[in-house]
Amino acid sequence: MSLENLARNDQRYIDRHLRGTQQMQRELSRTGSADVFVDEAMLRWVEQKLLQNVIFTGRVRGADQYGYLFNDVIGYRIDLKGSEIPLCYGELKIKDGRYHAIPRTKASY
């Protein structure tokens, strides 16, 4: 797949994975947990690494998914109780020529 002509998704998709944003709070309230990057700089670094080193992991709900296991923590799964699980897997979802990155525990098949 050519990644040259991809555009970043709307900010609301990105904000869902940034600590303290309204979209992240909505996700946390709705599902009981949220997967967030360490910070926005980490999110942008992970996006660049994923765009350069993608490994196709499958297609889910019409989106191509690519992933990469990083050596360091890139984010956390936080829950309503305040627990934080370190996340080292980055996933790039691509649909209709647009992408966004998500921190994960592993590939979501």
N, C-alpha and C positions, 0 to 999 in steps of 0.2 A: 504494500500500500504506500502511496505517495503521501507524505505528511506536509508537503510544501504549501499547499493551498488551504490549510486548515485555519479556522478562526477560533479564538477563545470564546467559550460560552458566555451567556449573560452573567452579570455579576451575582445574581441571586443563586446560581449554581455554585459559584465560587465561595460566596459568603457562608453557605451551609457548612463549609469545612474550615472556617476561621473562628476561633474562640471569641466569644463575646458579641457576635453579630446577632441581629434580630433573626436572621434565617437559621443560625445555629441554635438559638434558643427555641425556635419553633420546632426544629427537628428533635431536640432533646425532649420537649414537652410531648410531642406527638408519638415518638417511638421509645422514649426512655433512655436513649443513648445517642451520642453523636460522635462521628469520627472527624477529628480536627487536626490540622497541621500544627506544628510547633508555633509557627507564625507565618505571616504573609511572605516573608523572604524565603522561608523553607518551601512554601507552596510553589513559588516561582522557580526555585532551583530544581525541585522535583519535576515540575512540568518540562523544563528544558532537558533534564536527564531522560525522562520518558520519551520525549520527542526524538531524542538521539539514539536511544537504546531500547526500542520497543520489542517486546516479545508478545506475539498474538496469543491470547488466552481463551478466546471464544467470542461468541455473539449472544447477548442476552437482551431481550426485549427490544430488538432492532438496533442495538448499539454494539459496535465492535469494541472489544476490550483488550487492552494491552497492559502488561504489568512488568514489574521489576522488583526484586528483593534487595533492599539496601542494607548495608552493613551497620548503619546507625539508625537511631530512632528518628522518624520524620514526623510523627504525630502521636496522638493519644485517642483512645476510645474513652469518652467520659460518660458517666451516667448521673442520674438524679441524686444519688447518694454522695457524689463527689469522687468516686473511684476513678482511677485513670489506668488504663492498660496501654503500655507502649506499643506503637505500630511501626513496623519496618518495611512494609510492603506498599508500593505505590501502584495505583491503577489509573490508567488513562481511558476514559470513555469517549468514543467518537461516534457521533450520529449526525447525519445530514451536513457533513463538512465542518462541524463544530466539536470542540473538545473541552473537557475539564478533568482535573486530577483529583483523586480521592486517596487518602491514607487508609490502609486496610491491614488486617492481620494476615490475610492470604488472598489468593485470587478468588473472585466471586464467580463461580461457574453457573 
